[in-house]
Each structure stands twice: as structure tokens, then as C-alpha cells.
Amino acid sequence: MNTPQETQAGALEQRGIELVPANERHGRPRDLFFLWLGTNANVFYVINGAILISLGLSFYQSLGVILLGNLAFFLLGLTSVQGPRTGTATFAINRAPFGPNGGRLLAFFNWCTLVGFEGSGLALAVIAILTLFHALGLPFSDAVWFKVVAILVIAAIQVYVPTLGHATIMAIQKVLAWVFLAFFAVVAIMIAGKVQVSGGHAGSFADLTIGFALMVSAGGISWANTGSDYSRYLPQKVRSSSVIWSSTLGGMIPAVLLEILGAAVATKLPGASDPISGLPSALAAWFLVPYLLLLFINLLAVNAIDLYSSGLTLQTIGIPVKRWQATAIDMVICMILAAIAIFSSSFNTLYGEFLALLIVFLAPWCAIYLVDAWMRRNRYDAAGLFTRLSGPYWYKGGVNPAGLIAQIGGMIASVLWLNSSLVQGPMSHVFNNSDMSVFTGLIVAGVLYWLLSRARVARQNKAVQQEVAVEADSAGVR
């Protein structure tokens, strides 16, 4: 069987969210391990670890929070299982619990989430290059015109790989996984003698809960909304356990190691949470140029994943564009966000609030999506995900009220126990400024959806089983 050209690295992928046919399914679950290994071997996790220390936690408290918080990467593993079963992207599968029209609203929130990450990543990549040129003594590196040119050129470079699509991203990330691991290993060796993990004051229980929320929102759950985007090309009969473990460990291992590194550096160097001007001060002077170059490549590689998924999500919203066109649209918006970050001193504060509030949307959504998948045993009417009016997931006017009620209930529950500088819920006030928004959002949304949907999903499961039996009998006759 010949592999279609668009599923080969370097070829433009024409497919968007439409179903991947059986003859184009390829690869093994271990491919997901290298994809997520390369994606999560990035400087953001060094920053996350350093932020834990800035919250007031000791190194050993941070270590515990890192290990527990990164268990959230199992959510990525679990949301990767549905891709092979259906052959489509995460937010197309999301139509099962929310309906095609109800899913549009959730897809819009997801698109905003991904674009937020993309804009910040592009901004840091541009800042890394500007810092590099400044370090080399080039006088025009601080000029406004040069910053504008840098944004345009780097955006053009950034958009290339995600525009090509799935096969190219998988191939490149497999190579970059080892490059980035080696890069951060060198960084760790250079700063090993400068860390001080003992001493200091222990943080309060409230500080621990805020740190845990940060680990979850900036780690495993922030990738869960893209899981099936990258597993959908795997053969349908691939083992679910292999998909779960490959995705989970590929993301968890580099995240844990790099956050421990970030926390260790921050015990001695408080500015380590700034990867451009803070962390390099702990490195040898000769390493600054290669550090900034590799950091630049690292940030573009991470952004490629978000750009690919945000393009698919834009299609799910219903905008009639091809996937590569959707990716290009997202990059234009990212350029605007990057310009705001570079020319405005307030963007970093806004981005910090974006991370803090991210869990309000993602925790309830993830619970509903996974409870729905569990009730269906990951069996879907794949064609029905794209059928309107009389389709199995059309519900009432294309909206599943149970899904939206559970999502709203979960978001309210999350806000009630949220503690950020922008919003502090009443439960946080009552319980000494703690932040349990992750748990309240997950539990309330998941339980509500199960109570409201179990009867309907049971009927849908029966219909899917009958259809599978008919197809099996028909195949036997032929």
C-alpha cells in the first residue's frame, strides 16, 4: 500500500478536520512519545519551576508540587485515544458532548487559548533574537523599524512548518526532541554548582495550592485540548494503553526535569523566571549566543504545535477556510499579540492573568470530554460527527444542553475557588486564600455531565453497536 504524498514529511497537508481514511493511517504510538518529548522540552517549564520559588515555596515543596501537578499529563494521554478511533481532531470529536453548534462556542474558547500561547511564544522568540543582536553590539537592534522587521520575518519563518502539516511536524519534532534535551542538559551542568536547594522558608498551604494550579494549567491540561489532533493518523486498532502512556510520558518527563531545574536555579537566582535576561546570567558568557539561538528555535518548535491545532480549531468553529489558510490567519493575529508584548510593558501582566484564568475553561471542558469518552467507551459514529440536522449528535438545534450546563456549572465552581490577582473567589477567601479551582472545575463539570447525559449516551451507544454489527454482517457476506 502506497502512502499518500500529503502524509509524507515536507508535503503540504491538504486535510483539515475531515476524517482520515484507513489507507492513510500510519505510524506507531511511540511516535507520540517523541512528538510530546520534543514539544515539552522547552524553556517555559524552566520558567514554571522558577515561579514556584517566587510564590514563596521552598525547593522541596516545589519538588512535591511539580511531581503531583505533572500527573495532569495523563489527561493528554486520555484525550489522545479518540483520534485513532475516529480519525479526526479533538474539537471535531468535541461535538459528541456539546453538539456541532454548542461545540462552536467551546472551540472558540479553545482557539483563544491556543492563540494566547502562540502570541507569547512568538514574542519571546522575537525578544531572544533582539537580545542576541544587542549582545553582538549591533546598533540598530533597539530601533523600532528593526523590531517590526524582526516580527515580520520571524512570523514568516514560524508559519512554515505548521502550514505543511502533521507529517512534517512529527518528523521535525522527533529530531528536535534530542537536540533540546541535550541543550537543557548542558544548561543544567553549567548552573549545577550555583544552586542552593536547602534553607529558606516553607510556603503556606495556600501557596502550595496556587503552585499546583500553575503546574496543571501550564502543563498537562494545557495540551489535553490538542491530544487527538496528533493521534488521528494512527491506525484505528492501535492499543489505547500504548497511546496513553506514549503521550503521557513524552510530555511528563521533560516537564518534570525542566521544572525541577527551574526551581533549583531560582533558589539562588530569583530572576531565573525571565529566560532572556534572568536565566542567562547564571551561564558562562561564551554560551550566551548559542543559548539565545537554541532558545529561539525551541520557542518556534513549541509554537508549531499550537499553530497547527489552532488552525484545526478554527475550522471546527465553522469558518470556511482550508487548514493552511486557518494557520496563516492565526499567525497574523499572533504578530499583533507579539507586537503588543514587545512595545507595551503591560502585556506580561496580562499574559500572567491569562495563565491563571486558563484553568477556568480547561478543567470543566476536559472533565466533560473525558466523561463523555468514558461513557461511550471511545466508540463514536465518526461520520455522524459531521452530519447536521438528522445526525446522532445534533441534539436540539445542534446543541447538547447537558454539555453546556455542565460546562457553565464547572466554570462557576472553578471561579468560586480561584485565587489570582484578577479574581479571587469566595471559597478562596474562606479557606485562607487557597486555590482549588482545578478540582472544583473538574469534579462539578464531570459529575453534572454524567448525571445529565448517561441515559442519552446509553441510547447512542446502542445505536452505534447496532450499526457496527450490521457492517460486520455485510462484510461477512461479501
MARMAR-438326 format. One line per 3 residues: number of its first residue (from 1); for each residue x, y negated, z negated of C-alpha. Coordinates in nm, 3 decimals. Example, Ala and Ser with C-alpha at 12.3 -4.5 7.8 and 13.67 -1.06 7.14 Angstrom:
<recs>
1> 1.230/0.450/-0.780 ~ 1.367/0.106/-0.714
</recs>
This chain:
<recs>
1> 0.000/0.000/0.000 ~ 0.143/-0.334/0.104 ~ 0.147/-0.620/-0.144
4> -0.032/-0.931/-0.007 ~ 0.208/-1.213/0.064 ~ 0.049/-1.459/-0.180
7> 0.119/-1.222/-0.471 ~ 0.492/-1.243/-0.399 ~ 0.720/-1.497/-0.567
10> 0.776/-1.808/-0.356 ~ 0.450/-1.779/-0.161 ~ 0.160/-2.020/-0.217
13> -0.118/-1.851/-0.414 ~ -0.449/-1.938/-0.249 ~ -0.665/-1.767/-0.508
16> -0.826/-1.965/-0.786 ~ -1.070/-1.818/-1.037 ~ -1.228/-1.577/-0.787
19> -1.191/-1.205/-0.861 ~ -0.860/-1.033/-0.785 ~ -0.939/-0.723/-0.570
22> -0.798/-0.382/-0.664 ~ -0.549/-0.377/-0.376 ~ -0.382/-0.692/-0.510
25> -0.344/-0.568/-0.867 ~ 0.017/-0.506/-0.963 ~ 0.269/-0.526/-1.244
28> 0.300/-0.382/-1.594 ~ 0.209/-0.515/-1.939 ~ 0.577/-0.569/-2.017
31> 0.574/-0.846/-1.755 ~ 0.358/-1.041/-2.000 ~ 0.623/-0.995/-2.269
34> 0.885/-1.174/-2.058 ~ 0.636/-1.441/-1.948 ~ 0.549/-1.538/-2.305
37> 0.906/-1.491/-2.425 ~ 1.030/-1.746/-2.172 ~ 0.737/-1.979/-2.235
40> 0.770/-1.983/-2.614 ~ 1.149/-2.006/-2.625 ~ 1.108/-2.383/-2.627
43> 1.207/-2.684/-2.831 ~ 0.856/-2.754/-2.957 ~ 0.892/-2.471/-3.207
46> 1.213/-2.620/-3.344 ~ 1.012/-2.939/-3.397 ~ 0.729/-2.748/-3.567
49> 0.969/-2.590/-3.814 ~ 1.125/-2.926/-3.895 ~ 0.782/-3.081/-3.952
52> 0.712/-2.824/-4.225 ~ 1.005/-2.962/-4.422 ~ 0.886/-3.319/-4.364
55> 0.548/-3.217/-4.512 ~ 0.726/-3.151/-4.840 ~ 0.768/-2.773/-4.824
58> 1.087/-2.601/-4.933 ~ 1.272/-2.383/-4.685 ~ 1.143/-2.061/-4.842
61> 0.787/-2.190/-4.847 ~ 0.829/-2.285/-4.481 ~ 0.957/-1.937/-4.407
64> 0.641/-1.782/-4.552 ~ 0.414/-2.023/-4.364 ~ 0.599/-1.953/-4.038
67> 0.567/-1.577/-4.072 ~ 0.198/-1.590/-4.162 ~ 0.100/-1.868/-3.922
70> 0.252/-1.695/-3.622 ~ 0.032/-1.391/-3.672 ~ -0.206/-1.609/-3.469
73> -0.020/-1.485/-3.161 ~ -0.236/-1.173/-3.193 ~ -0.516/-1.399/-3.071
76> -0.319/-1.450/-2.748 ~ -0.281/-1.072/-2.719 ~ -0.652/-1.017/-2.771
79> -0.757/-1.281/-2.515 ~ -0.527/-1.121/-2.257 ~ -0.720/-0.792/-2.248
82> -1.019/-0.920/-2.050 ~ -0.809/-1.030/-1.749 ~ -0.734/-0.678/-1.622
85> -1.092/-0.568/-1.693 ~ -1.247/-0.843/-1.482 ~ -0.976/-0.977/-1.251
88> -1.046/-1.340/-1.331 ~ -0.929/-1.624/-1.554 ~ -1.010/-1.687/-1.921
91> -1.264/-1.963/-1.875 ~ -1.446/-1.778/-1.599 ~ -1.486/-1.488/-1.845
94> -1.597/-1.754/-2.095 ~ -1.925/-1.770/-1.902 ~ -2.033/-1.446/-2.071
97> -2.077/-1.602/-2.420 ~ -2.170/-1.955/-2.306 ~ -2.330/-1.920/-1.962
100> -2.200/-2.082/-1.641 ~ -2.335/-2.428/-1.728 ~ -2.272/-2.404/-2.100
103> -1.920/-2.292/-2.023 ~ -1.856/-2.612/-1.828 ~ -1.854/-2.817/-2.147
106> -1.614/-2.577/-2.318 ~ -1.398/-2.569/-2.006 ~ -1.382/-2.949/-2.011
109> -1.259/-2.948/-2.372 ~ -1.004/-2.683/-2.280 ~ -0.888/-2.885/-1.982
112> -0.837/-3.189/-2.208 ~ -0.634/-2.972/-2.447 ~ -0.406/-2.844/-2.172
115> -0.360/-3.186/-2.012 ~ -0.267/-3.327/-2.353 ~ 0.012/-3.073/-2.386
118> 0.121/-3.132/-2.026 ~ 0.141/-3.508/-2.070 ~ 0.351/-3.480/-2.384
121> 0.582/-3.224/-2.224 ~ 0.634/-3.438/-1.916 ~ 0.701/-3.742/-2.134
124> 0.969/-3.558/-2.334 ~ 1.126/-3.430/-2.012 ~ 1.149/-3.785/-1.877
127> 1.287/-3.914/-2.209 ~ 1.551/-3.639/-2.205 ~ 1.670/-3.750/-1.861
130> 1.666/-4.118/-1.958 ~ 1.870/-4.034/-2.268 ~ 2.114/-3.835/-2.055
133> 2.168/-4.123/-1.814 ~ 2.212/-4.361/-2.107 ~ 2.471/-4.127/-2.264
136> 2.660/-4.125/-1.935 ~ 2.682/-4.504/-1.953 ~ 2.466/-4.587/-1.651
139> 2.348/-4.948/-1.699 ~ 2.013/-4.912/-1.520 ~ 1.888/-4.629/-1.745
142> 1.685/-4.872/-1.958 ~ 1.533/-5.064/-1.666 ~ 1.156/-5.046/-1.619
145> 1.188/-4.964/-1.248 ~ 1.416/-4.670/-1.324 ~ 1.172/-4.529/-1.580
148> 0.892/-4.548/-1.323 ~ 1.107/-4.375/-1.061 ~ 1.205/-4.108/-1.316
151> 0.840/-4.035/-1.394 ~ 0.751/-4.002/-1.024 ~ 1.049/-3.784/-0.933
154> 1.023/-3.555/-1.235 ~ 0.647/-3.517/-1.182 ~ 0.713/-3.411/-0.821
157> 0.965/-3.152/-0.944 ~ 0.732/-3.038/-1.223 ~ 0.431/-2.971/-1.000
160> 0.615/-2.744/-0.754 ~ 0.622/-2.410/-0.941 ~ 0.266/-2.414/-1.084
163> 0.135/-2.513/-0.741 ~ 0.292/-2.200/-0.591 ~ 0.109/-1.995/-0.850
166> 0.106/-1.677/-1.056 ~ 0.374/-1.463/-0.888 ~ 0.633/-1.743/-0.880
169> 0.571/-1.837/-1.244 ~ 0.603/-1.473/-1.357 ~ 0.931/-1.427/-1.168
172> 1.090/-1.753/-1.286 ~ 0.985/-1.715/-1.649 ~ 1.139/-1.366/-1.662
175> 1.478/-1.514/-1.573 ~ 1.443/-1.825/-1.787 ~ 1.350/-1.616/-2.093
178> 1.710/-1.502/-2.130 ~ 1.855/-1.842/-2.037 ~ 1.655/-2.019/-2.307
181> 1.724/-1.755/-2.570 ~ 2.096/-1.789/-2.502 ~ 2.065/-2.168/-2.512
184> 1.896/-2.173/-2.852 ~ 2.137/-1.909/-2.984 ~ 2.424/-2.148/-2.905
187> 2.235/-2.432/-3.077 ~ 2.182/-2.213/-3.384 ~ 2.551/-2.121/-3.403
190> 2.655/-2.485/-3.376 ~ 2.438/-2.603/-3.662 ~ 2.463/-2.292/-3.885
193> 2.728/-2.448/-4.107 ~ 2.527/-2.768/-4.159 ~ 2.209/-2.626/-4.307
196> 2.117/-2.611/-4.673 ~ 1.826/-2.378/-4.741 ~ 1.835/-2.386/-5.120
199> 1.728/-2.662/-5.356 ~ 1.463/-2.926/-5.307 ~ 1.113/-2.948/-5.449
202> 0.841/-2.699/-5.364 ~ 0.533/-2.832/-5.189 ~ 0.181/-2.809/-5.330
205> -0.087/-2.562/-5.224 ~ -0.244/-2.837/-5.012 ~ 0.088/-2.888/-4.832
208> 0.103/-2.513/-4.764 ~ -0.243/-2.509/-4.608 ~ -0.165/-2.810/-4.388
211> 0.156/-2.641/-4.275 ~ -0.030/-2.321/-4.198 ~ -0.287/-2.510/-3.990
214> 0.001/-2.667/-3.796 ~ 0.163/-2.328/-3.727 ~ -0.165/-2.186/-3.596
217> -0.276/-2.485/-3.388 ~ 0.065/-2.548/-3.228 ~ 0.141/-2.176/-3.185
220> -0.059/-1.864/-3.109 ~ -0.408/-2.009/-3.089 ~ -0.293/-2.287/-2.855
223> -0.202/-2.019/-2.596 ~ -0.507/-1.797/-2.657 ~ -0.713/-2.009/-2.416
226> -0.481/-1.905/-2.130 ~ -0.437/-1.532/-2.203 ~ -0.630/-1.375/-1.914
229> -0.502/-1.633/-1.665 ~ -0.179/-1.432/-1.652 ~ -0.304/-1.078/-1.715
232> -0.573/-1.078/-1.445 ~ -0.340/-0.940/-1.177 ~ -0.263/-0.627/-1.380
235> -0.436/-0.301/-1.273 ~ -0.781/-0.259/-1.426 ~ -0.697/0.067/-1.607
238> -0.390/-0.068/-1.786 ~ -0.383/0.016/-2.158 ~ -0.531/-0.259/-2.374
241> -0.288/-0.191/-2.658 ~ 0.008/-0.247/-2.425 ~ -0.137/-0.578/-2.308
244> -0.199/-0.691/-2.667 ~ 0.146/-0.602/-2.800 ~ 0.336/-0.732/-2.497
247> 0.165/-1.072/-2.512 ~ 0.173/-1.099/-2.891 ~ 0.538/-1.010/-2.943
250> 0.654/-1.206/-2.639 ~ 0.510/-1.522/-2.792 ~ 0.565/-1.449/-3.160
253> 0.935/-1.353/-3.161 ~ 1.081/-1.677/-3.016 ~ 0.830/-1.894/-3.205
256> 0.926/-1.743/-3.542 ~ 1.300/-1.760/-3.478 ~ 1.296/-2.117/-3.348
259> 1.070/-2.248/-3.624 ~ 1.300/-2.094/-3.885 ~ 1.587/-2.268/-3.708
262> 1.400/-2.599/-3.711 ~ 1.316/-2.569/-4.080 ~ 1.675/-2.479/-4.167
265> 1.814/-2.779/-3.976 ~ 1.560/-3.016/-4.130 ~ 1.673/-2.928/-4.484
268> 1.996/-3.113/-4.404 ~ 1.889/-3.337/-4.117 ~ 1.545/-3.496/-4.167
271> 1.546/-3.634/-3.812 ~ 1.553/-3.285/-3.661 ~ 1.186/-3.317/-3.572
274> 1.297/-3.550/-3.292 ~ 1.453/-3.320/-3.027 ~ 1.602/-3.610/-2.830
277> 1.767/-3.838/-3.085 ~ 1.744/-3.638/-3.408 ~ 1.847/-3.278/-3.339
280> 2.146/-3.360/-3.111 ~ 2.315/-3.544/-3.398 ~ 2.379/-3.204/-3.556
283> 2.552/-3.075/-3.241 ~ 2.902/-3.122/-3.105 ~ 2.944/-3.434/-2.892
286> 3.056/-3.237/-2.586 ~ 2.732/-3.036/-2.595 ~ 2.502/-3.337/-2.556
289> 2.494/-3.335/-2.173 ~ 2.427/-2.959/-2.129 ~ 2.180/-2.976/-2.419
292> 1.972/-3.251/-2.254 ~ 1.985/-3.078/-1.914 ~ 1.867/-2.745/-2.053
295> 1.608/-2.920/-2.268 ~ 1.476/-3.086/-1.952 ~ 1.443/-2.750/-1.773
298> 1.291/-2.596/-2.084 ~ 1.017/-2.859/-2.103 ~ 0.931/-2.823/-1.734
301> 0.906/-2.444/-1.771 ~ 0.659/-2.474/-2.059 ~ 0.455/-2.730/-1.867
304> 0.430/-2.496/-1.567 ~ 0.217/-2.258/-1.773 ~ -0.019/-2.532/-1.890
307> -0.049/-2.683/-1.542 ~ -0.141/-2.351/-1.383 ~ -0.408/-2.280/-1.644
310> -0.547/-2.634/-1.642 ~ -0.589/-2.606/-1.265 ~ -0.792/-2.289/-1.309
313> -0.997/-2.453/-1.586 ~ -1.074/-2.749/-1.363 ~ -1.221/-2.506/-1.109
316> -1.430/-2.344/-1.383 ~ -1.582/-2.682/-1.466 ~ -1.721/-2.674/-1.113
319> -1.507/-2.927/-0.931 ~ -1.487/-2.800/-0.568 ~ -1.112/-2.800/-0.516
322> -0.855/-2.532/-0.448 ~ -0.630/-2.424/-0.733 ~ -0.321/-2.601/-0.600
325> -0.524/-2.918/-0.548 ~ -0.652/-2.897/-0.907 ~ -0.292/-2.861/-1.026
328> -0.192/-3.171/-0.831 ~ -0.483/-3.369/-0.981 ~ -0.375/-3.270/-1.330
331> -0.019/-3.383/-1.261 ~ -0.140/-3.730/-1.161 ~ -0.316/-3.759/-1.497
334> -0.005/-3.628/-1.674 ~ 0.201/-3.901/-1.509 ~ -0.030/-4.161/-1.662
337> -0.001/-3.999/-2.006 ~ 0.377/-3.980/-1.971 ~ 0.391/-4.349/-1.881
340> 0.187/-4.433/-2.191 ~ 0.426/-4.226/-2.403 ~ 0.734/-4.397/-2.265
343> 0.607/-4.757/-2.257 ~ 0.394/-4.753/-2.572 ~ 0.513/-4.691/-2.927
346> 0.169/-4.572/-3.041 ~ 0.147/-4.262/-2.823 ~ 0.343/-4.039/-3.062
349> 0.094/-4.114/-3.339 ~ -0.197/-4.036/-3.111 ~ -0.034/-3.711/-3.000
352> 0.018/-3.610/-3.363 ~ -0.353/-3.655/-3.424 ~ -0.426/-3.454/-3.109
355> -0.237/-3.158/-3.256 ~ -0.409/-3.195/-3.593 ~ -0.757/-3.202/-3.437
358> -0.686/-2.928/-3.182 ~ -0.795/-2.656/-3.422 ~ -1.146/-2.805/-3.448
361> -1.221/-2.694/-3.091 ~ -0.994/-2.393/-3.051 ~ -1.072/-2.197/-3.369
364> -1.450/-2.172/-3.312 ~ -1.409/-2.112/-2.940 ~ -1.156/-1.833/-2.996
367> -1.381/-1.663/-3.253 ~ -1.683/-1.670/-3.020 ~ -1.486/-1.550/-2.718
370> -1.333/-1.258/-2.909 ~ -1.650/-1.157/-3.094 ~ -1.828/-1.150/-2.757
373> -1.548/-0.939/-2.606 ~ -1.561/-0.702/-2.907 ~ -1.938/-0.658/-2.881
376> -1.905/-0.585/-2.509 ~ -1.604/-0.354/-2.567 ~ -1.433/-0.569/-2.299
379> -1.678/-0.442/-2.035 ~ -1.819/-0.713/-1.812 ~ -2.018/-0.740/-1.493
382> -1.730/-0.917/-1.319 ~ -1.931/-1.021/-1.013 ~ -2.209/-1.137/-1.246
385> -1.973/-1.399/-1.393 ~ -2.005/-1.582/-1.061 ~ -2.377/-1.518/-0.996
388> -2.619/-1.803/-1.050 ~ -2.993/-1.807/-1.130 ~ -3.054/-1.430/-1.145
391> -2.709/-1.339/-1.278 ~ -2.668/-1.137/-1.601 ~ -2.502/-1.431/-1.778
394> -2.737/-1.704/-1.658 ~ -2.944/-1.711/-1.981 ~ -3.160/-2.028/-1.994
397> -3.071/-2.269/-1.717 ~ -2.717/-2.135/-1.713 ~ -2.669/-2.200/-2.086
400> -2.648/-1.947/-2.369 ~ -2.793/-2.135/-2.671 ~ -2.635/-1.885/-2.912
403> -2.285/-1.967/-2.787 ~ -2.330/-2.344/-2.810 ~ -2.498/-2.327/-3.152
406> -2.213/-2.112/-3.284 ~ -1.953/-2.346/-3.133 ~ -2.111/-2.656/-3.284
409> -2.154/-2.481/-3.620 ~ -1.791/-2.369/-3.618 ~ -1.664/-2.717/-3.529
412> -1.867/-2.874/-3.809 ~ -1.735/-2.614/-4.055 ~ -1.381/-2.682/-3.936
415> -1.413/-3.061/-3.978 ~ -1.559/-3.017/-4.327 ~ -1.231/-2.867/-4.448
418> -0.989/-3.057/-4.224 ~ -0.714/-3.278/-4.361 ~ -0.548/-3.511/-4.112
421> -0.459/-3.880/-4.125 ~ -0.753/-3.950/-3.893 ~ -1.020/-3.729/-4.054
424> -1.046/-3.571/-4.397 ~ -1.348/-3.354/-4.464 ~ -1.538/-3.345/-4.793
427> -1.425/-2.988/-4.873 ~ -1.066/-3.104/-4.841 ~ -1.137/-3.381/-5.093
430> -1.298/-3.136/-5.335 ~ -1.015/-2.882/-5.312 ~ -0.716/-3.110/-5.371
433> -0.653/-3.227/-5.011 ~ -0.613/-2.874/-4.876 ~ -0.680/-2.779/-4.512
436> -0.867/-2.455/-4.449 ~ -1.014/-2.568/-4.116 ~ -0.865/-2.270/-3.932
439> -1.053/-2.020/-4.144 ~ -1.383/-2.209/-4.169 ~ -1.395/-2.265/-3.793
442> -1.315/-1.903/-3.710 ~ -1.545/-1.743/-3.968 ~ -1.853/-1.963/-3.928
445> -1.847/-1.959/-3.546 ~ -1.776/-1.585/-3.524 ~ -2.046/-1.483/-3.773
448> -2.305/-1.720/-3.623 ~ -2.244/-1.589/-3.273 ~ -2.266/-1.227/-3.385
451> -2.596/-1.287/-3.564 ~ -2.749/-1.478/-3.273 ~ -2.620/-1.263/-2.985
454> -2.590/-0.899/-3.092 ~ -2.933/-0.794/-2.959 ~ -2.891/-0.965/-2.621
457> -2.534/-0.838/-2.575 ~ -2.651/-0.483/-2.657 ~ -2.905/-0.506/-2.375
460> -2.643/-0.642/-2.136 ~ -2.404/-0.360/-2.233 ~ -2.670/-0.104/-2.149
463> -2.727/-0.262/-1.808 ~ -2.353/-0.265/-1.732 ~ -2.320/0.101/-1.834
466> -2.610/0.199/-1.608 ~ -2.451/0.012/-1.317 ~ -2.118/0.187/-1.375
469> -2.294/0.525/-1.384 ~ -2.470/0.452/-1.055 ~ -2.142/0.350/-0.891
472> -1.974/0.668/-1.021 ~ -2.254/0.888/-0.882 ~ -2.235/0.707/-0.549
475> -1.858/0.756/-0.532 ~ -1.902/1.124/-0.611 ~ -2.147/1.167/-0.322
478> -1.909/1.007/-0.077
</recs>
